[in-house]
Amino acid sequence: MQLLKRMFKEWILPFGLEIIAVLILIKFVFFLVIVPTGSMKPAIDEQSCLFVTHLYAPEKTVKRGDILVFWSDELGEKLIKRAVGLPGDKVVIDEEGQMYVNGEYVREDYVEFPSDRSGEWQVPEGTFLFMGDNRSGSNDARYWEEPYIPSSQVSGKAWFVLWPPRCFGFLY
């Protein structure tokens, strides 16, 4: 009986508390995402595992250029793309792939593979406009029937690449 009490106190109770703490962290603080495509290259490779923090007020915390995880009703899946348009923004992409937001040129150093797909979007309040960094190989807002994603469907912000080891590090 003494051995059982000691095992409970020294092994079972601490291990159980650790599991509960991890479950609470995963539920409310962070989650992991595996990126299925190369739409975010070169920042994120296919099959990368990312560390993502939950967002509870995206309309207040998201900045242009953040890499976010969100749900697309149109595609019926969770996606990861870069926020290029915030609520109220007018986003224009010209024939050379240059982006202008509210009339000002936006330098996008993260776009290595531009596309000639041009367009103009007026982002409604309460929504965001998302595009992949690999513009020539990304199914993003430029191709969707409904290009705007409501803030309620944004679930997290990607911060860090955990896998593969050669990509290990913070996202830019």
C-alpha positions as MATLAB code, in Angstrom:
seq = 'MQLLKRMFKEWILPFGLEIIAVLILIKFVFFLVIVPTGSMKPAIDEQSCLFVTHLYAPEKTVKRGDILVFWSDELGEKLIKRAVGLPGDKVVIDEEGQMYVNGEYVREDYVEFPSDRSGEWQVPEGTFLFMGDNRSGSNDARYWEEPYIPSSQVSGKAWFVLWPPRCFGFLY';
ca = [
       0.000    0.000    0.000;
       2.862    2.364    0.854;
       4.446    1.677   -2.564;
       1.163    2.464   -4.303;
       0.816    5.784   -2.454;
       4.401    6.706   -3.298;
       3.900    5.825   -6.985;
       0.733    7.920   -7.098;
       2.406   10.894   -5.419;
       5.681   10.771   -7.369;
       4.559    9.548  -10.807;
       0.853    9.380  -11.539;
      -0.254   12.724  -10.049;
       2.563   14.825  -11.640;
       2.116   13.104  -15.015;
      -1.662   13.619  -14.889;
      -1.231   17.312  -14.056;
       1.210   17.709  -16.944;
      -1.279   16.169  -19.364;
      -4.044   18.475  -18.122;
      -1.748   21.524  -18.486;
      -0.813   20.549  -22.059;
      -4.463   19.988  -22.996;
      -5.420   23.411  -21.609;
      -2.551   25.044  -23.535;
      -3.589   23.314  -26.773;
      -7.236   24.261  -26.286;
      -6.722   27.927  -25.422;
      -3.173   29.056  -26.297;
      -1.660   27.258  -29.282;
      -2.041   24.474  -31.822;
       0.025   22.828  -34.542;
      -0.712   22.905  -38.276;
       0.705   20.853  -41.141;
       0.846   22.871  -44.385;
      -0.401   20.643  -47.231;
       0.720   22.695  -50.265;
       3.502   24.946  -51.511;
       1.268   28.025  -51.732;
       3.335   29.838  -49.078;
       6.794   29.150  -50.531;
       9.452   30.302  -49.903;
       8.401   31.249  -46.329;
       6.775   27.852  -45.674;
       7.495   24.597  -47.498;
       4.995   21.844  -48.202;
       4.424   19.490  -45.257;
       5.903   21.962  -42.762;
       4.655   21.771  -39.183;
       3.891   25.194  -37.719;
       3.403   26.488  -34.185;
       0.245   28.650  -34.207;
      -1.271   30.749  -31.418;
      -5.032   31.122  -31.090;
      -6.472   34.538  -31.953;
      -9.502   35.725  -30.027;
      -9.933   39.240  -31.458;
      -8.433   39.157  -34.973;
     -10.083   42.432  -35.975;
      -7.978   44.153  -33.268;
      -4.720   42.176  -33.438;
      -4.090   41.197  -37.083;
      -1.580   43.259  -39.041;
      -1.044   43.282  -42.786;
       1.534   40.611  -43.597;
       0.618   38.250  -40.740;
       0.472   34.573  -41.686;
      -2.868   33.278  -40.431;
      -4.837   30.058  -40.195;
      -8.510   30.382  -41.137;
     -11.504   28.388  -42.298;
     -12.813   28.794  -45.862;
     -16.505   27.955  -46.224;
     -16.122   28.060  -50.003;
     -13.355   25.450  -50.074;
     -14.556   23.592  -46.975;
     -11.106   23.457  -45.406;
      -8.647   25.159  -43.102;
      -6.075   27.283  -44.959;
      -2.910   29.178  -44.147;
      -2.180   32.388  -46.074;
      -0.846   35.892  -45.580;
      -3.271   38.712  -44.683;
      -2.827   41.283  -47.461;
      -6.037   43.243  -46.923;
      -7.469   44.436  -43.621;
     -11.047   45.630  -43.017;
     -11.728   48.769  -45.082;
      -8.631   48.407  -47.307;
      -8.677   48.803  -51.069;
      -6.186   46.299  -52.514;
      -5.022   46.463  -56.134;
      -2.652   44.055  -57.856;
      -1.479   45.255  -61.263;
      -0.453   43.226  -64.335;
       3.168   43.002  -63.098;
       2.045   41.542  -59.773;
       2.743   44.747  -57.794;
       0.410   45.318  -54.841;
      -1.055   48.659  -53.778;
      -3.077   49.116  -50.603;
      -5.137   52.279  -50.269;
      -3.184   53.771  -53.175;
       0.276   53.091  -51.716;
       2.747   50.573  -53.119;
       3.418   47.667  -50.727;
       6.806   46.021  -50.975;
       6.395   42.268  -50.608;
       9.881   40.803  -50.164;
       8.336   37.440  -49.302;
       6.838   37.006  -52.806;
       9.432   35.191  -54.926;
       7.039   33.738  -57.477;
       4.722   36.545  -58.678;
       1.697   36.064  -60.899;
       0.218   38.172  -63.658;
      -3.267   37.700  -62.159;
      -4.397   41.262  -61.477;
      -7.427   42.459  -59.596;
      -9.001   44.984  -57.299;
     -10.705   44.307  -53.957;
     -12.495   46.530  -51.447;
     -12.269   44.615  -48.162;
     -15.547   44.886  -46.202;
     -15.528   45.665  -42.480;
     -15.156   42.546  -40.348;
     -13.306   40.601  -43.063;
      -9.773   39.997  -44.372;
      -8.224   39.359  -47.790;
      -5.673   36.515  -47.982;
      -3.090   35.496  -50.564;
      -0.307   32.949  -50.690;
       3.320   34.040  -50.972;
       3.770   31.751  -53.987;
       1.414   33.858  -56.106;
       1.964   31.753  -59.224;
       0.996   28.575  -57.350;
      -1.569   29.619  -54.762;
      -5.323   29.106  -54.771;
      -6.193   32.255  -52.848;
      -8.604   35.221  -52.805;
      -7.749   36.083  -56.413;
      -9.540   32.906  -57.523;
     -12.331   32.488  -54.970;
     -15.951   33.401  -55.649;
     -16.049   34.990  -52.182;
     -12.587   36.481  -51.619;
     -13.239   37.896  -48.136;
     -12.878   35.805  -44.977;
     -14.865   36.927  -41.888;
     -12.775   37.613  -38.786;
     -14.808   34.957  -36.928;
     -13.221   32.308  -39.189;
      -9.637   33.317  -38.379;
      -8.355   30.903  -35.750;
      -4.659   31.603  -35.301;
      -1.396   33.284  -36.201;
       1.582   31.196  -37.347;
       4.820   32.076  -35.584;
       7.322   29.288  -35.951;
       8.282   26.396  -38.245;
       8.963   23.236  -36.222;
       9.489   20.841  -39.130;
      11.397   20.165  -41.366;
      14.616   20.831  -39.425;
      16.203   22.841  -42.268;
      13.331   25.368  -42.001;
      13.275   25.476  -38.181;
      12.764   29.055  -36.992;
      10.518   32.088  -36.784;
       8.331   33.120  -39.715;
       8.698   36.553  -41.265;
];
